[in-house]
Amino acid sequence: MPDPGKVDPNLAPPPSEGMASYERGGMWLGVGLLVAAGIVYFLGFVVGIVTMTPVMIALFAALAVLLALAGGIVLVVKVVSDRARNREDDYYSKNVDH
């Protein structure tokens, strides 16, 4: 007869991956691109006020938008890949009744 105080390892969910998985890969790249976009946007605002040329304002704004889009895409890909590889989701979808 099994000990009631112990959990059968076959029935227990897999251990959580923790923060280490989020610190690897694209998270810091995506966040860095978003921060860079904010800095470029701010610099474009300052340069635009100082130089008063629409071409410089448009150039900085376009660069900021491209950096922000790249950062957002990197973060979305990171989230989707993390969710696809998460073993806890597989465990609960297979073993817990709905």
N, C-alpha and C positions, 0 to 999 in steps of 0.2 A: 504494500500500500504506500502510495507516495506521501511524502511529508507535506502537510497542509501549509507550512510556513515558507516553503520554497516554491518558486515559480519554475515551471518547466521551460527550459531554454528554447524549445521548439515553438512554444506559444507566446513568448515574449516578443515585443516589437524590436526591430534592430536598433542599435544605439544611434543617437542623434549625431549628425555630422558636425554640429557646432559652428562656431564663427570661423574656423580655419578655412572652410570651403568658400566663405564669402570674401575672405581676404585674398584668396588666390584669383588669378585670372583678370577678367575684364572689369571688375567693380571699380578698382582704382583708376583704370584707364578712362572709363566712362565719366566718373566724377571729376577727374582731372580735366577732361575735355569740356565739361560744363563750367568748371571754374575758369578755365582759359577763355571760354566764350564770354563770361561775365567781365573778365578783365579787359578783353579786347573791346567789348561794347562800351565800357567806361572810358577807356583810352580814346575810342572813336568819338565819344561825346566831348571829351576835353579837347581833342585835336580839332574837332568840328567847330567848337566855340572859338578857339584861338585863330584858326586859319580861315574860317567862314567860306570854305569851298565845298560845294555839294558833292563833288567827286570823292573827296576824302571821307566825308560822312558815309556815303554809299559804300565805299570800299570797306571801311571798318564794320559797317552794319552787315554787309554780305559775309565777311569773314566770321563775324560773331554767330550769324545764323548757321553757317556751315559747321562750325565747331559744335554748336549746340545740337544740331541734328545728328552729327556723328556720335556725340556723347550719348544722346538718347537712344540711338540705335544700338550702340554697344551695350547699354544697360538693359534694354529689352531682350536682346539676344542672351545676355547673361542670366536674366531671370527665367526665361523660357528653358534654357538648357539646365539650370539648377532644378527647376520643377520636373523636368523630364527624367533627371537622374536621381530624384529623391526616393530612397528606399522606403521611408516611412509611409509615403503615399501609396506605394504598391502594397504594403502590408495591410493597411487599413481598408483599401478597396477590395482586397481579396478575402480578408478574414473577419471583418466586422459587418454584421447584418445591418441593412438599411431600414 
